[in-house]
Structure formats: C-alpha cells, structure tokens
C-alpha cells in the first residue's frame, strides 16, 4: 500500500542544513519504497530549476529514476539571513494547483514560515492530516540573527510561533529527545514520535581509490593539506556552531602535532569573519576553509579526514556526526543536544564536556594511540548502522499510516473519499 506525501520546507538544495538533508533523505527513501513524494520549497536563485521557473508558471520536474517531484516557489531574500529565502505568499493559489494535481494523502510540514502556512491551509481545505517535524529550536538561534532586540523578547516571540504550529499539527515528530523535552515544556499534548533523520550509508562509503584521487585534487587547491593529518569540521560556518572553540585550540594542538591541519568545510554567514580571525590569530597556515562542498565531495572529504571535530552547542540532530562515523572517521564532540543522542556516550569517538582541555586530550588520544584509533574507526562504522535511512523511513511510513487511519476515524470525509493507494 503506497501513499502520496507532500513535504513542505523552506530549506532545500542548494541551501545546506539539517532540514535539507532530512527532507532529501526521507523523500528519496520513501520513493524507493514505492510511495510518491512532492516537495514544496523556496526557490533559490542558484538552484538548477531557476531558469525553468518564471513568475506564476509551473515548471514541475517530473519523477524519474526514483526522484521526488520538486516545486520551487518564487521567493524573496530573508533580511536577517542572506543565505535564506522566504516564499512569496502571493503564490498560494499557484502552489495549491500543483498540489491538487498530485492528489496527496498526507501533508508533512518541515518548516515554520510561509511554506508551512501553505501546507496547513491546503490540509484544512482538503481535509487531510498534517504531520509536523519540529526540526529547529529557534529559541537557541534567533539572537545570532537579530542582535538588536533583547533575547528574552525574541525567545517569547519564537515560542509563540512554535506553539501555534504545534497546536495546528495533528501529529508531531521530534528528531531528538531534547525536542521531546521542549514539547513537554510547552505543554503540548498532541501525539508525538521520536524519529531521527537517517543517513544513506551508500553515499558515505566511497572506495579508497576515489578518496585518494580526490585528495590529490584538493591538495593542489589547498597545499596546506599536503602530507597532513586532517581534523575536519563540516557544517554551517556560523557563530552558533561554536567555531571559536576550535580556533582557540588550534595553537595547542598543532604545537604538539605540527602534522595536523584543521579543515573547515561548509558555507555560512560568518565564513569571511572566521578566515579573517585565523589571520588575526596567526593560524591561517593551520586552518583551511573550503566554502561550499557538494554532497558527493563531502563523502570523500570525510573519507580523507582523520578525526571529525564538532564543538556545536546548538545541534538539533547531529547528522554530520553520523555521516562522519558512517565514513569511518572517529568523532570528538561536545556532548549537548543532538550529539548526546547520536553518540550515546563514547560510541564512535569521544563525547566531552564544553572544556578545551578535555577536548584536546581526546584528540591527542586518537592521534597518538594507533590501536585506540583503529578500534574507534570500527566502532564508528558499527554504531552508525543504527542510523541508516532505511531503518528510519520504515518508522516514518508507520507514523504516516497510523496518522492517516486515526485522522479518517475522527474527521468525516468531505468531497472525494481518500483511500490508501493499492488498498
């Protein structure tokens, strides 16, 4: 029995973050298991569809080879974040027509902004169940974007927005235990499920020859990497990722291990700030910033790296930690939020306190003890198998089917009767 699902998200490729990875991973896995998926997302000017979408005209990319349908909604830049876009509300009628032609069973909202309203409105008009994934605890982020307004006021506004979304959803998915705790704090009584995002293991298992070839290419571009051991950070280059923590430990790590280079992969609003900060601190030769990396290249970058170092204090899920472990790269990470759930102690590396001395000590352990390093590599690969996309998608399908049955029992159908496909 297959279903037709519409996923609503403001963030999607080429915007790189955990929401993008979650929507992309689940949508492709759902299609592979026989379902049909449509993604409603904001149009980014640099996206591959940009030239094929003009104002008010549908240029839908049809499914082929197991691909979801992607509808990119004309959008505007978000004032507080140059990387992000917000869909134009005036495109509601156009979007609704695309969804009507698809004839969905389930609405799955993965955002809190204009595109979320499209999802809730369509579900209300067509008597469909809404699943909402609470991806991002914006309370912890918003002060980085709007520094001129007192934090307590920003938190209150964001909390009210989240509560409004949560009350309108039929079923809530929490990617982490920490998000479940927030639901309890908000006194949300709706049905909720704990469901982390899965990662496709095939993406993060390149052949050694591919890794060697890629390393030869990337070292031509960044000579600092030649014959070096790589400590990798991958993610958004932004202050909320606690990148300052890594820059502060660079001198001590490289003084004892001059063969080490810190590699920062990703784009973000503070990329230039941190490259300039490295020059100010005199560590520019020990730090390499690559900017954006394609996902297929990221798999190779994990493979060529020796240790994944992750200091983020606001990570909801810690997907990059899973990706690193799938690639056989041991992790040293600060144990907060999503990292706690992913690493479950010291699985696949070391989970430490927010303490530079402890973080450095565990890095040194991995650099200096070959047998320990070998054990952590194997442990990382084994542990990450529990976070694969196949396992998590099977659980998501169960949530969809259960939600759909419950909704139909409590909401009399009006207009056309919806049924499971293939039932």
N, C-alpha and C positions, 0 to 999 in steps of 0.2 A: 504494500500500500504506500504510494508515494504522495507527497504533498507539494503544494506551491507556496513558497515563502517569499515575502518581500522584506528585505533588510534595509533599514533607514539609518544612514550615517552621514555626518558632516565630514568626517575624516576618511579619505580613501586615497589610494595611489594617485599621484606621486607623493602625497603627504605621508610621512613615515612616523607612525607611533603605534602604541599597543592596540588601539581601536582598529586601525587599518589592518594590522596583522590578524586580529581576531575575526573581523568580518571576512577578510580574504580567505583565511584558512578554513573557517566553518563553511562559507558559501561553496567553495570548491569541493570540500569533502561531502557536503550534502548533495551536490550534483552527481558526484561519483557514486553515491549510494542510491541513485535513482530519482531524486527529487528535482524540482525545478526552482531556481532561485533568481530573483531580480534584486539588484542593489540600486537604491536611490541615494545619490551622493552629490556633494557640491562639485561643480566644475572648477578645476584648477587650470589656469591659462596654459601651463606647460604640459597638461595631460595629453595623451595620444589622441583623445577624441576631440580636442579643442577645435580643430579646423573643420570637424564634421558636425558641430553643433552651432546653429545660429539661432538668433532670438526667436523663441516660440516655435521652432521647427523641430520635429522629432528626428533624431538620427540614432536609432537604437542599434547597438551591436548585438546581433542575434547569437544565440548559444551555438557553439561549435567546439567539438573536441572536449566536452565536459566543462565548458565555461559558463558562468552565470551571465545573465543579461545585465548590463550596466547602463543606467540612465543618469547622466550627469546634468544637474540643474544649474542653469546660469546663476552666477553668484557675484558677490562683492567682497573686496578685501576686508578683513576684520581689523578695525582700527588699533586694537590693543595687541595684535599679534600679526606681523607681516606674513608669517607662514600660512596662516589660516584664512579660510573663506567662510562666508555665510550666504546661504542660498537666498535668492530673491523671492519674497513671499508672493509677489505678483504671478509667479509661475505655478501656483497651486492648481489651477484648472488644467494646465498642460500636463502636469505630473499626474493628476488623478486620471486623465485619459489613458496615459501609458499603463497605469496600474490596472484599470478596468479591462484593458485588452489582455492583460496577463491572467486575470481572474484568480486571485490568490485565496488561500485558506487561512494563512497565518500572517500577522503583521509583527515584525521583530524590530523594535526601536533600539538603536545603539548610540543615541545622542540626546542632547537636551535643548537643542536650539531650533531653528526654523524647520529643518527637515524632520525633527521629532514631531512638530506640530502637523506636518503633512501626514505622518503616519497615524497619529491619534485621530485626526479629523477623518481620514479615509476609513479607519476602522469603525468609527462611530456611525458614519453614513451608510456603511455596508454591513454592519452587524458582524464584525469579525473580532476574534480575540487578539489582544496585544500582549506580547512578551517584551519586557524591557530589561536590558542588561546595564547594570549600574557600573560602568567601567571606571569612571574617574571621580575621585573625591576632590572636586574643585575647591573645596574649602582650604585645602593644603597648597593649592597652586595660585589662586587668584591674586594674592598680594604681590606676586612677582610680575604681574601684568599691569596692575593698576595701583602703583605705589602711593599715589597722592590721596587716596581715600583710606581712612582708618581701617585696619584689618578686621576689627570686630564688626564693623558695618558691612564690609564685603562678605564676611562669613555668614552674617544673618541673611543677606540677600540671596547668596548661593544656596543656603539651607532651605529657604522658602521655595526656590525654583526646583530643587531636588524633591522636596516633599510633594509639590504639586505633580510632578512627573510620576512619582512613586504611587500616589493615590489614584492616578488615572490608569495605570497599568493593571492588567489582570493578573499577571504572574511576573515575578522579579527573579532575575538571575544575578547572583553575586559571584564574581570571579574569585574572590578571596574570603577567608574567614574574617578579615578586618572589615570588609564591606558588610558582611552579615552583622557585625557588631554595630556598625553605623545604622543599619536598618532598625536594630533594637533600640538604639539611642533616639532615633527619630520616631519611635513608637509606631512603626509600620506593621500592620497585622496581616498583610497580603501573603499569599503563598509564595515562598521563595526557595530557590535551589542554589546550592553551591556548585559552580561549574567553571573551572579554569579554562583558559584557551589552550587548545592542543597545538602542537607543532608537527609539521610534516617531517618525519625522520629522513625521507629520501632527499629532501632539499639540503640537509646538513650532513651528508655523508659523501663528499666528493672523493675521488680517487687520489692517492698520494701523488701520482704523476701530474694531475691537474693542479694540485696545490703547489708543487714545485715550479711548474710553468708559470703560474700566477705570481708566485713570489719573485721570480726572476724579472717579471714585467714591472711589478710595483716597486721593486728596489731601484729600478732605473729612474723612476719618477721621484722616489724618496731615498736618496743614497744613505741617509742615517740608519736605514734598516739593514744594510749590508752586514752579514755575519753577526747579527744581533739577536738576542732573545727578546721576544715581544711580550709586553704586558698590555693587554688590549682593553680599552673601554669602547663599547658600541652603544649608541643611543643618541637621544636628542642632546645637542650641545646647548644646554641651558642651565641657568643657575640652580634651578630646583633639583638638578641631578647631582648636586654636591661635588662638582668637578674641582672646586677649590681644594677639597680634601686631597685629591690625587696630586695636584700641583705642589702642595706643601710637602708631600712625602718623596717627591722625585729626587731632591738632592741627597737624602739619606740612603735611598735605595741604590741610586747609581754610583754613590761614593764607594759602597761596598761591592757593588756588581756593575762595573763600568760597561759590561757587555749587554746591558739591558737598555731598551728603548720603550717609552710609553707611546702607544699608538691610539689615537682618538678618531673613531670612525662615526660619522654622522653629521647632519646639518642642524642648524638651530639659530635662534636669535642672538646667541652670545658667542658665536664662532669667532668673530673678529676680536671680541673682548679677550677671549682666552688665548688666542695666538699672540696678542699684544702683551698679555700678562706674562706669558712664558718669556718673552724678550725682556720684560722689566725685571723678572726674577733671574735672568741669565741661564735658563734651562731650555732654550729653544733647540739646542742640538740633541737633547734627550727626549724631546716631545715632537710627535708628528701628528698633524691634523689633516685628514684627507678630505673632509667635507662629505657630501652625499656618496653613498655606495649602493649600487644595485643589489637586489636581494641575492642573486646568484653569485655576485662577487663577495657578499658578506659571508656566505658559507665558506668560501675559500680563505677569507681573512681569519675566520675562527680557526680553520684548519692549520694555518701557518703561525698561529699565536701560541705562546707557551702557557700563559695564565690570563684568565679573564678577571679584571679588577673592577668591582662595581660598588661605588660608595653611595648610591642614591638612597635618600631617606623618604622618598615620596612615591616609590614604585608600587603601583596597584597590583600587578601580577608578576613582574619579573620575567617576562617572556624571553628577553635576551639571555638571561641566566640559563634557561632551559636550552636555548639554541646553542650556547657555548658548550654545555655538557653533552648534548647530542653529538657535537663535533669532537668530543674527547678532550676538551680544554678545561682543566680544573679551574675552580672559581674561588676567589677570595672576595667576600661581600659583607657589607654591614647588614646585620640581621634585624630588619624592620619591615613591616607591612608585607608585601607580596613575597619578598625574599625569604621570610620565615617559612611560609607555606611551601615554597618551591624546594628549599634546601633541607628542611626538616632536620635541622641540626647541622652536622658537617658532611652531609651527603654530597659527594662530588667535588669537595673542596673544603673550605673553612668559612663558617659564618661567625663574624666577630662583632664586638661592640663598636660603637662610634668612637673609636680610640685609635689614634695614629700609630702608637707604639705596638698595639696588638695586631693591627692590620699589617704593618711592616714585618713583624715577627713571623706571621703565617706566610707571607710572600717569600721570606727568606727560607722557611722550611721547605717550600716547594722547589725553590731554586737550588737548594744545597743538598737535598736528600733524594737521590735518584730512585730508590726503592719506594719511598713515600709517594713521589710523583707518579710512578708507574701505577701504584695502587689507586691513586685518586683519579687517574685517567680512566681506568676500567670501571671504577665505582661511578664516575660521572656518566659514562655511557649506559650502564645498567639502570641507574636511578632515573635518567631522563626518559627511558622507555615507558614509564608510567604516565607520561605527559604527552603522549602522541595524539595526533589529531583524530585518528580512527577511534580511539577509546572515548574521547570527549564528544565526538559527533554522535556516536551511538546514544550517549546520555542525552544530548540535546534533542535528538529525534524523539526520545521517550518523553521529554518535557513537552515538546510540541503536541504529541498525540494525547497526552494526559490533559493538557490545557484545552485542546480542541474539544475533547469529549465533555469536560466539565462545563465549558462555555456553552455548548449546544444543549446541555441539560438545563441550564439556568437562563438562557437567552432564547426565547422562541424566535425561529427564523422568520424574517420578513422578506418578501420578494423571492428571488431564486433560492432554492434549498442548496446548502453547501454539503458536500459529501467527500469523504476520503476518496481520492483517486484510486482506482483499482479495487475498491471495496466490493 
